[in-house]
């Protein structure tokens, strides 16, 4: 996961609509079923998918908890890193 990408997508959600990201996720997830994709291509698609889901979570925290994007991103990354350590 890349925090700058998550922040950028979170800004996109704020300026536009979360539905665009959900539709893009559906498309990317469907694309992963293509048997001719190389491992490197799947890795890139997987990274995009994880960043998009991260941005949705950051945006959700901003909306529900009324916190800044910076604080929401930090909280999200702390949660992700905490789950990796376990």
C-alpha positions in Angstrom: 0.0 0.0 0.0 1.2 3.4 -0.8 -0.1 6.3 1.3 0.3 9.0 -1.4 -1.9 6.9 -3.7 -4.5 6.3 -1.0 -4.6 10.0 -0.3 -4.9 10.9 -4.0 -7.8 8.4 -4.4 -9.4 9.7 -1.2 -9.3 13.2 -2.7 -10.9 11.9 -5.8 -13.7 10.3 -3.8 -14.2 13.6 -1.9 -14.4 15.6 -5.2 -16.5 13.1 -7.1 -18.2 10.1 -5.8 -17.2 6.8 -4.1 -19.3 4.9 -6.7 -16.6 5.6 -9.4 -14.0 3.8 -7.2 -16.4 0.9 -6.5 -17.0 0.4 -10.2 -13.3 0.6 -11.0 -12.7 -2.1 -8.3 -15.3 -4.4 -9.8 -13.6 -4.0 -13.2 -10.1 -4.6 -11.8 -11.3 -7.6 -9.8 -12.9 -9.1 -12.9 -9.7 -8.5 -14.8 -7.7 -10.6 -12.4 -9.7 -13.7 -13.7 -7.9 -13.4 -17.0 -5.7 -16.4 -17.3 -3.2 -14.8 -19.6 -2.1 -12.2 -17.2 1.5 -12.4 -16.0 2.4 -12.5 -12.3 3.8 -8.9 -12.5 0.6 -7.7 -14.0 -1.5 -9.3 -11.3 0.8 -7.7 -8.7 0.2 -4.3 -10.1 -3.6 -4.8 -10.3 -3.5 -6.2 -6.7 -1.6 -3.1 -5.5 -4.2 -0.8 -7.2 -7.0 -2.7 -5.6 -5.6 -2.6 -2.1 -4.9 1.2 -2.5 -8.5 1.8 -3.6 -9.9 -0.2 -0.7 -7.6 1.8 1.6 -8.8 5.1 0.2 -12.5 4.0 0.7 -11.6 3.2 4.3 -9.9 6.5 4.8 -12.8 8.4 3.3 -15.2 6.4 5.5 -13.3 7.4 8.7 -13.2 11.0 7.6 -16.9 11.0 7.0 -18.0 9.0 10.1 -15.5 10.2 12.6 -15.2 13.8 11.3 -11.4 13.6 11.3 -8.9 15.1 8.8 -7.5 13.1 5.9 -4.1 13.1 7.5 -5.4 11.6 10.8 -7.6 9.1 9.0 -4.7 8.0 6.8 -2.5 7.6 9.8 -5.1 5.7 11.7 -5.7 3.4 8.7 -2.0 2.7 8.2 -1.5 2.0 12.0 -4.3 -0.5 11.7 -2.8 -2.1 8.6 0.6 -2.3 10.1 -0.8 -3.6 13.4 -2.5 -6.5 11.6 0.7 -7.3 9.8 2.6 -7.6 13.0 0.2 -10.2 14.4 
